Amino acid sequence: MLNPPIIIIIILSLLSSLPSPSSSFNLTQFPADDPSHFYTVASSECHSLGFDTEIDTHSPVTLFVLDDAAFANAASAGYKELPVANNYFIWQCHMISGFFTTSFLTQNAKVWHSQSTVGTEIIGDNKFMLNIIVFPNGSVEVSNTVVRAIVTRNIVNENPIAIYGVSEVLLP
């Protein structure tokens, strides 16, 4: 008969070999695979900055990804001339710690509409907060103190990751 520590080791080794729901999550692949093909620049940018490798896909996070038109507008606003560290920080200002499903996003905005971004948590400055507003027609807007963007679609809603497309770069 096996003694209890050996049974526990066997069980733990079996459990650790099971795939976790997030183990195959590829942050750059979801926007690239979106049938609209509006997120190819975001996918490439996310990968080139290394942002995709920095996100812990086992922790809840909501990310607002820019569509290709938003990148074109941002390029004319000087986004491409920014140092890589600043571009990386801008991505952090598009991310909220916490899994916000579509229904939670709209309901949460009615209760408290101001959310700390990862950029806010890092810098500790409230100017990097995201305001989330739901309009009577059901559309959702995210904004900071400078830019307003419309949430255009839900790309991924796979616990613990939610990814939404937005129409503008939320430049801080």
N, CA and C atoms as an extended XYZ file, in Angstrom:
516
Properties=species:S:1:pos:R:3:atomname:S:1:resname:S:1:resid:I:1 pbc="F F F"
N         0.839       -1.190        0.000 N   MET     1
C         0.000        0.000        0.000 CA  MET     1
C         0.879        1.246        0.000 C   MET     1
N         0.461        2.257       -0.793 N   LEU     2
C         1.208        3.508       -0.870 CA  LEU     2
C         0.949        4.350        0.371 C   LEU     2
N         1.975        4.992        0.842 N   ASN     3
C         1.749        5.863        2.002 CA  ASN     3
C         1.243        7.226        1.523 C   ASN     3
N         0.610        8.000        2.401 N   PRO     4
C        -0.027        9.271        2.003 CA  PRO     4
C         0.871       10.269        1.288 C   PRO     4
N         2.147       10.490        1.684 N   PRO     5
C         2.956       11.467        0.939 CA  PRO     5
C         3.163       11.074       -0.521 C   PRO     5
N         3.297        9.784       -0.797 N   ILE     6
C         3.489        9.352       -2.184 CA  ILE     6
C         2.220        9.579       -2.989 C   ILE     6
N         1.071        9.336       -2.403 N   ILE     7
C        -0.206        9.574       -3.088 CA  ILE     7
C        -0.351       11.058       -3.409 C   ILE     7
N         0.000       11.913       -2.466 N   ILE     8
C        -0.105       13.356       -2.687 CA  ILE     8
C         0.822       13.779       -3.821 C   ILE     8
N         2.031       13.254       -3.848 N   ILE     9
C         2.978       13.597       -4.912 CA  ILE     9
C         2.439       13.150       -6.268 C   ILE     9
N         1.873       11.968       -6.327 N   ILE    10
C         1.309       11.464       -7.581 CA  ILE    10
C         0.157       12.356       -8.042 C   ILE    10
N        -0.726       12.712       -7.133 N   ILE    11
C        -1.867       13.573       -7.477 CA  ILE    11
C        -1.381       14.938       -7.952 C   ILE    11
N        -0.425       15.538       -7.235 N   LEU    12
C         0.088       16.847       -7.627 CA  LEU    12
C         0.775       16.786       -8.989 C   LEU    12
N         1.501       15.725       -9.244 N   SER    13
C         2.164       15.625      -10.545 CA  SER    13
C         1.138       15.438      -11.663 C   SER    13
N         0.062       14.718      -11.415 N   LEU    14
C        -1.002       14.578      -12.418 CA  LEU    14
C        -1.687       15.912      -12.672 C   LEU    14
N        -1.980       16.647      -11.594 N   LEU    15
C        -2.643       17.938      -11.744 CA  LEU    15
C        -1.758       18.942      -12.476 C   LEU    15
N        -0.465       18.935      -12.178 N   SER    16
C         0.419       19.902      -12.828 CA  SER    16
C         0.605       19.601      -14.303 C   SER    16
N         0.344       18.383      -14.724 N   SER    17
C         0.497       18.057      -16.146 CA  SER    17
C        -0.745       18.409      -16.955 C   SER    17
N        -1.855       18.717      -16.273 N   LEU    18
C        -3.063       19.117      -16.989 CA  LEU    18
C        -2.884       20.522      -17.535 C   LEU    18
N        -3.350       20.785      -18.739 N   PRO    19
C        -3.209       22.137      -19.269 CA  PRO    19
C        -4.142       23.085      -18.531 C   PRO    19
N        -3.646       24.264      -18.200 N   SER    20
C        -4.507       25.264      -17.582 CA  SER    20
C        -5.236       25.995      -18.696 C   SER    20
N        -6.396       26.604      -18.396 N   PRO    21
C        -7.140       27.288      -19.443 CA  PRO    21
C        -6.333       28.402      -20.095 C   PRO    21
N        -5.411       29.024      -19.359 N   SER    22
C        -4.667       30.146      -19.900 CA  SER    22
C        -3.315       29.756      -20.460 C   SER    22
N        -2.904       28.505      -20.322 N   SER    23
C        -1.553       28.148      -20.723 CA  SER    23
C        -1.327       28.322      -22.219 C   SER    23
N        -2.366       28.253      -23.010 N   SER    24
C        -2.193       28.415      -24.442 CA  SER    24
C        -2.582       29.817      -24.902 C   SER    24
N        -2.813       30.719      -23.990 N   PHE    25
C        -3.221       32.070      -24.344 CA  PHE    25
C        -2.079       32.813      -25.007 C   PHE    25
N        -2.322       33.352      -26.173 N   ASN    26
C        -1.323       34.110      -26.901 CA  ASN    26
C        -1.917       35.484      -27.165 C   ASN    26
N        -1.450       36.458      -26.419 N   LEU    27
C        -2.017       37.801      -26.469 CA  LEU    27
C        -1.951       38.405      -27.867 C   LEU    27
N        -0.884       38.187      -28.578 N   THR    28
C        -0.775       38.782      -29.914 CA  THR    28
C        -1.601       38.038      -30.946 C   THR    28
N        -1.906       36.779      -30.683 N   GLN    29
C        -2.635       35.987      -31.668 CA  GLN    29
C        -4.115       36.370      -31.749 C   GLN    29
N        -4.728       36.693      -30.597 N   PHE    30
C        -6.159       37.014      -30.617 CA  PHE    30
C        -6.478       38.227      -31.484 C   PHE    30
N        -5.787       39.356      -31.314 N   PRO    31
C        -6.089       40.475      -32.220 CA  PRO    31
C        -5.757       40.157      -33.677 C   PRO    31
N        -4.692       39.406      -33.905 N   ALA    32
C        -4.314       39.070      -35.287 CA  ALA    32
C        -5.343       38.150      -35.935 C   ALA    32
N        -5.958       37.271      -35.141 N   ASP    33
C        -6.935       36.320      -35.675 CA  ASP    33
C        -8.350       36.880      -35.750 C   ASP    33
N        -8.557       38.075      -35.232 N   ASP    34
C        -9.898       38.659      -35.251 CA  ASP    34
C       -10.387       38.728      -36.700 C   ASP    34
N       -11.601       38.230      -36.969 N   PRO    35
C       -12.093       38.176      -38.352 CA  PRO    35
C       -12.194       39.537      -39.034 C   PRO    35
N       -12.273       40.608      -38.271 N   SER    36
C       -12.367       41.930      -38.882 CA  SER    36
C       -11.033       42.384      -39.488 C   SER    36
N        -9.928       41.793      -39.026 N   HIS    37
C        -8.578       42.168      -39.463 CA  HIS    37
C        -8.269       43.637      -39.185 C   HIS    37
N        -8.879       44.203      -38.159 N   PHE    38
C        -8.647       45.596      -37.796 CA  PHE    38
C        -7.540       45.763      -36.759 C   PHE    38
N        -6.913       44.676      -36.335 N   TYR    39
C        -5.972       44.751      -35.213 CA  TYR    39
C        -4.589       44.210      -35.551 C   TYR    39
N        -4.206       44.230      -36.807 N   THR    40
C        -2.908       43.697      -37.199 CA  THR    40
C        -1.765       44.566      -36.673 C   THR    40
N        -1.927       45.876      -36.700 N   VAL    41
C        -0.889       46.772      -36.181 CA  VAL    41
C        -0.746       46.580      -34.672 C   VAL    41
N        -1.856       46.458      -33.971 N   ALA    42
C        -1.817       46.264      -32.516 CA  ALA    42
C        -1.110       44.964      -32.169 C   ALA    42
N        -1.401       43.926      -32.900 N   SER    43
C        -0.772       42.636      -32.647 CA  SER    43
C         0.737       42.736      -32.842 C   SER    43
N         1.140       43.349      -33.916 N   SER    44
C         2.558       43.516      -34.214 CA  SER    44
C         3.240       44.410      -33.175 C   SER    44
N         2.599       45.504      -32.831 N   GLU    45
C         3.148       46.447      -31.844 CA  GLU    45
C         3.285       45.789      -30.476 C   GLU    45
N         2.275       45.063      -30.081 N   CYS    46
C         2.288       44.367      -28.797 CA  CYS    46
C         3.459       43.392      -28.729 C   CYS    46
N         3.682       42.680      -29.814 N   HIS    47
C         4.772       41.713      -29.860 CA  HIS    47
C         6.141       42.409      -29.913 C   HIS    47
N         6.275       43.438      -30.734 N   SER    48
C         7.576       44.101      -30.881 CA  SER    48
C         7.999       44.806      -29.591 C   SER    48
N         7.045       45.288      -28.814 N   LEU    49
C         7.365       45.925      -27.532 CA  LEU    49
C         7.635       44.897      -26.435 C   LEU    49
N         7.288       43.640      -26.692 N   GLY    50
C         7.440       42.609      -25.665 CA  GLY    50
C         6.326       42.648      -24.643 C   GLY    50
N         5.285       43.422      -24.950 N   PHE    51
C         4.170       43.575      -24.015 CA  PHE    51
C         3.445       42.250      -23.810 C   PHE    51
N         3.398       41.445      -24.856 N   ASP    52
C         2.695       40.166      -24.784 CA  ASP    52
C         3.366       39.201      -23.812 C   ASP    52
N         4.666       39.287      -23.656 N   THR    53
C         5.370       38.372      -22.756 CA  THR    53
C         5.350       38.849      -21.310 C   THR    53
N         4.999       40.103      -21.082 N   GLU    54
C         4.999       40.665      -19.736 CA  GLU    54
C         3.685       40.432      -18.993 C   GLU    54
N         2.624       40.143      -19.710 N   ILE    55
C         1.318       39.981      -19.066 CA  ILE    55
C         1.199       38.579      -18.497 C   ILE    55
N         0.845       38.510      -17.230 N   ASP    56
C         0.611       37.218      -16.584 CA  ASP    56
C        -0.783       36.760      -16.988 C   ASP    56
N        -0.841       35.766      -17.854 N   THR    57
C        -2.134       35.319      -18.382 CA  THR    57
C        -2.917       34.477      -17.382 C   THR    57
N        -2.413       34.349      -16.164 N   HIS    58
C        -3.154       33.659      -15.116 CA  HIS    58
C        -3.816       34.653      -14.167 C   HIS    58
N        -3.504       35.940      -14.329 N   SER    59
C        -4.101       36.985      -13.499 CA  SER    59
C        -5.166       37.704      -14.306 C   SER    59
N        -6.247       38.111      -13.649 N   PRO    60
C        -7.314       38.802      -14.383 CA  PRO    60
C        -6.853       40.156      -14.918 C   PRO    60
N        -7.144       40.385      -16.185 N   VAL    61
C        -6.765       41.646      -16.818 CA  VAL    61
C        -7.755       41.966      -17.943 C   VAL    61
N        -8.002       43.250      -18.123 N   THR    62
C        -8.813       43.736      -19.235 CA  THR    62
C        -7.944       44.692      -20.029 C   THR    62
N        -7.874       44.463      -21.330 N   LEU    63
C        -7.006       45.248      -22.199 CA  LEU    63
C        -7.843       45.885      -23.300 C   LEU    63
N        -7.597       47.166      -23.539 N   PHE    64
C        -8.261       47.889      -24.615 CA  PHE    64
C        -7.248       48.039      -25.752 C   PHE    64
N        -7.473       47.286      -26.838 N   VAL    65
C        -6.529       47.215      -27.955 CA  VAL    65
C        -6.978       48.177      -29.045 C   VAL    65
N        -6.013       48.845      -29.610 N   LEU    66
C        -6.280       49.854      -30.628 CA  LEU    66
C        -6.501       49.213      -31.993 C   LEU    66
N        -7.489       49.709      -32.712 N   ASP    67
C        -7.659       49.203      -34.066 CA  ASP    67
C        -6.649       49.903      -34.986 C   ASP    67
N        -6.504       49.408      -36.195 N   ASP    68
C        -5.485       49.934      -37.112 CA  ASP    68
C        -5.696       51.418      -37.416 C   ASP    68
N        -6.949       51.853      -37.511 N   ALA    69
C        -7.224       53.270      -37.765 CA  ALA    69
C        -6.746       54.127      -36.593 C   ALA    69
N        -6.881       53.626      -35.368 N   ALA    70
C        -6.406       54.366      -34.195 CA  ALA    70
C        -4.890       54.529      -34.249 C   ALA    70
N        -4.191       53.494      -34.687 N   PHE    71
C        -2.741       53.608      -34.831 CA  PHE    71
C        -2.370       54.625      -35.903 C   PHE    71
N        -3.135       54.672      -36.994 N   ALA    72
C        -2.856       55.655      -38.046 CA  ALA    72
C        -3.036       57.064      -37.497 C   ALA    72
N        -4.099       57.279      -36.721 N   ASN    73
C        -4.327       58.592      -36.099 CA  ASN    73
C        -3.229       58.912      -35.085 C   ASN    73
N        -2.803       57.907      -34.323 N   ALA    74
C        -1.769       58.110      -33.305 CA  ALA    74
C        -0.422       58.416      -33.945 C   ALA    74
N        -0.153       57.797      -35.100 N   ALA    75
C         1.108       58.061      -35.788 CA  ALA    75
C         1.189       59.533      -36.174 C   ALA    75
N         0.069       60.086      -36.638 N   SER    76
C         0.072       61.506      -36.999 CA  SER    76
C         0.148       62.393      -35.755 C   SER    76
N        -0.216       61.839      -34.586 N   ALA    77
C        -0.133       62.599      -33.336 CA  ALA    77
C         1.229       62.433      -32.655 C   ALA    77
N         2.161       61.679      -33.297 N   GLY    78
C         3.502       61.547      -32.755 CA  GLY    78
C         3.793       60.274      -31.997 C   GLY    78
N         2.872       59.319      -31.995 N   TYR    79
C         3.078       58.067      -31.243 CA  TYR    79
C         4.345       57.343      -31.695 C   TYR    79
N         4.571       57.258      -33.000 N   LYS    80
C         5.724       56.508      -33.525 CA  LYS    80
C         7.054       57.144      -33.149 C   LYS    80
N         7.065       58.440      -32.888 N   GLU    81
C         8.311       59.114      -32.532 CA  GLU    81
C         8.656       58.965      -31.050 C   GLU    81
N         7.728       58.450      -30.266 N   LEU    82
C         7.987       58.287      -28.838 CA  LEU    82
C         9.018       57.185      -28.597 C   LEU    82
N         9.805       57.316      -27.534 N   PRO    83
C        10.718       56.220      -27.177 CA  PRO    83
C         9.924       54.953      -26.852 C   PRO    83
N        10.556       53.800      -27.041 N   VAL    84
C         9.898       52.512      -26.817 CA  VAL    84
C         9.301       52.434      -25.411 C   VAL    84
N        10.003       52.935      -24.410 N   ALA    85
C         9.495       52.895      -23.028 CA  ALA    85
C         8.175       53.655      -22.906 C   ALA    85
N         8.046       54.750      -23.631 N   ASN    86
C         6.784       55.510      -23.587 CA  ASN    86
C         5.663       54.758      -24.289 C   ASN    86
N         5.976       54.109      -25.427 N   ASN    87
C         4.958       53.303      -26.109 CA  ASN    87
C         4.488       52.169      -25.202 C   ASN    87
N         5.428       51.556      -24.511 N   TYR    88
C         5.107       50.478      -23.576 CA  TYR    88
C         4.191       51.001      -22.468 C   TYR    88
N         4.512       52.183      -21.958 N   PHE    89
C         3.685       52.776      -20.908 CA  PHE    89
C         2.279       53.085      -21.422 C   PHE    89
N         2.172       53.525      -22.660 N   ILE    90
C         0.849       53.800      -23.232 CA  ILE    90
C         0.016       52.525      -23.254 C   ILE    90
N         0.640       51.396      -23.593 N   TRP    91
C        -0.087       50.116      -23.543 CA  TRP    91
C        -0.553       49.834      -22.117 C   TRP    91
N         0.278       50.154      -21.133 N   GLN    92
C        -0.113       49.924      -19.740 CA  GLN    92
C        -1.288       50.813      -19.341 C   GLN    92
N        -1.417       51.965      -19.988 N   CYS    93
C        -2.548       52.860      -19.733 CA  CYS    93
C        -3.812       52.391      -20.446 C   CYS    93
N        -3.726       51.294      -21.197 N   HIS    94
C        -4.870       50.680      -21.855 CA  HIS    94
C        -5.267       49.375      -21.166 C   HIS    94
N        -4.728       49.142      -19.983 N   MET    95
C        -4.950       47.869      -19.305 CA  MET    95
C        -5.427       48.105      -17.873 C   MET    95
N        -6.438       47.335      -17.490 N   ILE    96
C        -7.001       47.387      -16.139 CA  ILE    96
C        -6.766       46.035      -15.485 C   ILE    96
N        -6.291       46.068      -14.253 N   SER    97
C        -6.162       44.820      -13.498 CA  SER    97
C        -7.561       44.377      -13.107 C   SER    97
N        -7.980       43.246      -13.591 N   GLY    98
C        -9.318       42.730      -13.320 CA  GLY    98
C        -9.967       42.273      -14.604 C   GLY    98
N       -10.760       41.236      -14.496 N   PHE    99
C       -11.458       40.664      -15.646 CA  PHE    99
C       -12.827       41.317      -15.764 C   PHE    99
N       -13.031       42.133      -16.804 N   PHE   100
C       -14.280       42.846      -17.016 CA  PHE   100
C       -15.000       42.239      -18.209 C   PHE   100
N       -15.967       41.375      -17.944 N   THR   101
C       -16.786       40.863      -19.038 CA  THR   101
C       -17.566       42.040      -19.618 C   THR   101
N       -18.175       41.845      -20.767 N   THR   102
C       -18.939       42.930      -21.381 CA  THR   102
C       -20.042       43.416      -20.460 C   THR   102
N       -20.779       42.503      -19.863 N   SER   103
C       -21.864       42.920      -18.963 CA  SER   103
C       -21.310       43.582      -17.707 C   SER   103
N       -20.209       43.070      -17.183 N   PHE   104
C       -19.616       43.694      -15.999 CA  PHE   104
C       -19.083       45.077      -16.333 C   PHE   104
N       -18.491       45.229      -17.521 N   LEU   105
C       -17.972       46.529      -17.947 CA  LEU   105
C       -19.091       47.560      -17.982 C   LEU   105
N       -20.218       47.213      -18.573 N   THR   106
C       -21.319       48.169      -18.671 CA  THR   106
C       -21.991       48.410      -17.321 C   THR   106
N       -22.144       47.379      -16.510 N   GLN   107
C       -22.757       47.556      -15.194 CA  GLN   107
C       -21.824       48.310      -14.248 C   GLN   107
N       -20.533       47.994      -14.316 N   ASN   108
C       -19.553       48.642      -13.463 CA  ASN   108
C       -19.477       50.133      -13.757 C   ASN   108
N       -19.583       50.491      -15.028 N   ALA   109
C       -19.514       51.891      -15.414 CA  ALA   109
C       -20.663       52.695      -14.813 C   ALA   109
N       -21.790       52.048      -14.576 N   LYS   110
C       -22.928       52.737      -13.969 CA  LYS   110
C       -22.706       52.975      -12.476 C   LYS   110
N       -21.961       52.087      -11.840 N   VAL   111
C       -21.729       52.192      -10.402 CA  VAL   111
C       -20.549       53.113      -10.107 C   VAL   111
N       -19.410       52.790      -10.631 N   TRP   112
C       -18.247       53.674      -10.520 CA  TRP   112
C       -17.517       53.614      -11.835 C   TRP   112
N       -17.408       54.753      -12.472 N   HIS   113
C       -16.918       54.778      -13.841 CA  HIS   113
C       -15.417       55.012      -13.969 C   HIS   113
N       -14.742       55.361      -12.907 N   SER   114
C       -13.324       55.641      -12.983 CA  SER   114
C       -12.527       54.422      -12.521 C   SER   114
N       -11.629       53.933      -13.381 N   GLN   115
C       -10.846       52.738      -13.084 CA  GLN   115
C        -9.357       53.043      -13.172 C   GLN   115
N        -8.603       52.472      -12.250 N   SER   116
C        -7.146       52.597      -12.298 CA  SER   116
C        -6.611       51.694      -13.397 C   SER   116
N        -5.739       52.249      -14.211 N   THR   117
C        -5.054       51.422      -15.204 CA  THR   117
C        -3.769       50.890      -14.567 C   THR   117
N        -3.112       49.992      -15.252 N   VAL   118
C        -1.810       49.517      -14.774 CA  VAL   118
C        -0.843       50.695      -14.742 C   VAL   118
N        -0.972       51.630      -15.695 N   GLY   119
C        -0.152       52.842      -15.684 CA  GLY   119
C        -0.365       53.660      -14.421 C   GLY   119
N        -1.616       53.755      -13.967 N   THR   120
C        -1.929       54.468      -12.725 CA  THR   120
C        -1.266       53.783      -11.549 C   THR   120
N        -1.349       52.454      -11.530 N   GLU   121
C        -0.772       51.693      -10.420 CA  GLU   121
C         0.742       51.850      -10.377 C   GLU   121
N         1.385       51.930      -11.535 N   ILE   122
C         2.844       52.052      -11.594 CA  ILE   122
C         3.297       53.453      -11.183 C   ILE   122
N         2.691       54.466      -11.765 N   ILE   123
C         3.113       55.849      -11.541 CA  ILE   123
C         2.482       56.443      -10.285 C   ILE   123
N         1.281       55.994       -9.956 N   GLY   124
C         0.591       56.537       -8.786 CA  GLY   124
C        -0.050       57.889       -9.038 C   GLY   124
N        -0.323       58.192      -10.285 N   ASP   125
C        -0.909       59.475      -10.645 CA  ASP   125
C        -2.295       59.234      -11.231 C   ASP   125
N        -3.294       59.914      -10.703 N   ASN   126
C        -4.678       59.706      -11.150 CA  ASN   126
C        -4.943       60.179      -12.574 C   ASN   126
N        -4.012       60.891      -13.188 N   LYS   127
C        -4.269       61.337      -14.558 CA  LYS   127
C        -4.234       60.183      -15.558 C   LYS   127
N        -3.814       58.985      -15.113 N   PHE   128
C        -3.792       57.821      -15.981 CA  PHE   128
C        -4.995       56.905      -15.741 C   PHE   128
N        -5.997       57.409      -15.044 N   MET   129
C        -7.227       56.653      -14.806 CA  MET   129
C        -8.021       56.577      -16.109 C   MET   129
N        -8.825       55.517      -16.227 N   LEU   130
C        -9.752       55.403      -17.356 CA  LEU   130
C       -11.158       55.669      -16.852 C   LEU   130
N       -11.861       56.507      -17.555 N   ASN   131
C       -13.266       56.727      -17.276 CA  ASN   131
C       -14.056       55.873      -18.253 C   ASN   131
N       -15.031       55.151      -17.730 N   ILE   132
C       -15.857       54.284      -18.568 CA  ILE   132
C       -17.286       54.803      -18.497 C   ILE   132
N       -17.827       55.133      -19.659 N   ILE   133
C       -19.174       55.694      -19.730 CA  ILE   133
C       -20.010       54.823      -20.662 C   ILE   133
N       -21.214       54.496      -20.225 N   VAL   134
C       -22.150       53.745      -21.060 CA  VAL   134
C       -23.251       54.706      -21.492 C   VAL   134
N       -23.473       54.774      -22.782 N   PHE   135
C       -24.504       55.648      -23.324 CA  PHE   135
C       -25.833       54.913      -23.387 C   PHE   135
N       -26.949       55.651      -23.442 N   PRO   136
C       -28.270       55.005      -23.496 CA  PRO   136
C       -28.419       53.991      -24.639 C   PRO   136
N       -27.706       54.195      -25.746 N   ASN   137
C       -27.802       53.247      -26.864 CA  ASN   137
C       -26.966       51.987      -26.632 C   ASN   137
N       -26.256       51.919      -25.493 N   GLY   138
C       -25.463       50.743      -25.149 CA  GLY   138
C       -24.003       50.830      -25.519 C   GLY   138
N       -23.621       51.865      -26.270 N   SER   139
C       -22.201       51.979      -26.617 CA  SER   139
C       -21.396       52.395      -25.385 C   SER   139
N       -20.134       51.981      -25.387 N   VAL   140
C       -19.262       52.226      -24.242 CA  VAL   140
C       -18.103       53.102      -24.697 C   VAL   140
N       -17.802       54.096      -23.871 N   GLU   141
C       -16.684       54.984      -24.142 CA  GLU   141
C       -15.673       54.843      -23.015 C   GLU   141
N       -14.399       54.798      -23.373 N   VAL   142
C       -13.322       54.870      -22.378 CA  VAL   142
C       -12.545       56.140      -22.670 C   VAL   142
N       -12.152       56.819      -21.625 N   SER   143
C       -11.423       58.065      -21.835 CA  SER   143
C       -10.458       58.303      -20.682 C   SER   143
N        -9.496       59.170      -20.962 N   ASN   144
C        -8.637       59.670      -19.904 CA  ASN   144
C        -8.829       61.182      -19.896 C   ASN   144
N        -7.911       61.928      -19.345 N   THR   145
C        -8.103       63.378      -19.286 CA  THR   145
C        -7.888       64.060      -20.629 C   THR   145
N        -7.374       63.312      -21.635 N   VAL   146
C        -7.038       63.919      -22.917 CA  VAL   146
C        -7.866       63.369      -24.080 C   VAL   146
N        -8.063       62.052      -24.124 N   VAL   147
C        -8.637       61.379      -25.300 CA  VAL   147
C        -9.861       60.559      -24.918 C   VAL   147
N       -10.824       60.525      -25.847 N   ARG   148
C       -12.008       59.669      -25.708 CA  ARG   148
C       -11.989       58.635      -26.824 C   ARG   148
N       -12.291       57.386      -26.457 N   ALA   149
C       -12.323       56.310      -27.446 CA  ALA   149
C       -13.599       55.504      -27.262 C   ALA   149
N       -14.127       55.021      -28.349 N   ILE   150
C       -15.312       54.168      -28.318 CA  ILE   150
C       -14.852       52.710      -28.327 C   ILE   150
N       -15.460       51.903      -27.479 N   VAL   151
C       -15.207       50.464      -27.501 CA  VAL   151
C       -15.965       49.928      -28.713 C   VAL   151
N       -15.211       49.408      -29.666 N   THR   152
C       -15.808       49.013      -30.940 CA  THR   152
C       -16.234       47.556      -30.990 C   THR   152
N       -15.568       46.706      -30.212 N   ARG   153
C       -15.941       45.291      -30.223 CA  ARG   153
C       -15.276       44.565      -29.081 C   ARG   153
N       -15.812       43.398      -28.797 N   ASN   154
C       -15.220       42.486      -27.821 CA  ASN   154
C       -14.411       41.476      -28.622 C   ASN   154
N       -13.097       41.460      -28.415 N   ILE   155
C       -12.229       40.541      -29.160 CA  ILE   155
C       -12.116       39.213      -28.426 C   ILE   155
N       -11.890       39.275      -27.123 N   VAL   156
C       -11.736       38.079      -26.299 CA  VAL   156
C       -12.437       38.306      -24.976 C   VAL   156
N       -13.114       37.285      -24.518 N   ASN   157
C       -13.731       37.323      -23.200 CA  ASN   157
C       -13.536       35.934      -22.606 C   ASN   157
N       -12.293       35.609      -22.311 N   GLU   158
C       -11.906       34.276      -21.882 CA  GLU   158
C       -11.238       34.393      -20.516 C   GLU   158
N       -11.989       34.122      -19.471 N   ASN   159
C       -11.496       34.287      -18.115 CA  ASN   159
C       -10.099       33.709      -17.981 C   ASN   159
N        -9.128       34.448      -17.525 N   PRO   160
C        -9.170       35.732      -16.827 CA  PRO   160
C        -8.818       36.934      -17.702 C   PRO   160
N        -8.889       36.803      -19.044 N   ILE   161
C        -8.489       37.879      -19.951 CA  ILE   161
C        -9.694       38.380      -20.746 C   ILE   161
N        -9.858       39.708      -20.775 N   ALA   162
C       -10.853       40.337      -21.652 CA  ALA   162
C       -10.102       41.340      -22.521 C   ALA   162
N       -10.374       41.309      -23.818 N   ILE   163
C        -9.747       42.251      -24.737 CA  ILE   163
C       -10.852       42.923      -25.555 C   ILE   163
N       -10.823       44.254      -25.570 N   TYR   164
C       -11.800       45.026      -26.318 CA  TYR   164
C       -11.063       45.899      -27.333 C   TYR   164
N       -11.672       46.097      -28.481 N   GLY   165
C       -11.125       47.011      -29.465 CA  GLY   165
C       -11.596       48.430      -29.155 C   GLY   165
N       -10.703       49.397      -29.337 N   VAL   166
C       -11.065       50.802      -29.136 CA  VAL   166
C       -10.638       51.628      -30.348 C   VAL   166
N       -11.293       52.762      -30.506 N   SER   167
C       -11.138       53.581      -31.704 CA  SER   167
C       -10.030       54.618      -31.645 C   SER   167
N        -9.449       54.866      -30.477 N   GLU   168
C        -8.410       55.892      -30.346 CA  GLU   168
C        -7.334       55.429      -29.369 C   GLU   168
N        -6.114       55.917      -29.577 N   VAL   169
C        -5.042       55.683      -28.615 CA  VAL   169
C        -5.262       56.643      -27.453 C   VAL   169
N        -5.294       56.095      -26.260 N   LEU   170
C        -5.517       56.915      -25.067 CA  LEU   170
C        -4.174       57.487      -24.604 C   LEU   170
N        -3.692       58.470      -25.378 N   LEU   171
C        -2.416       59.097      -25.038 CA  LEU   171
C        -2.548       59.835      -23.707 C   LEU   171
N        -1.633       59.566      -22.789 N   PRO   172
C        -1.706       60.260      -21.498 CA  PRO   172
C        -1.265       61.701      -21.599 C   PRO   172
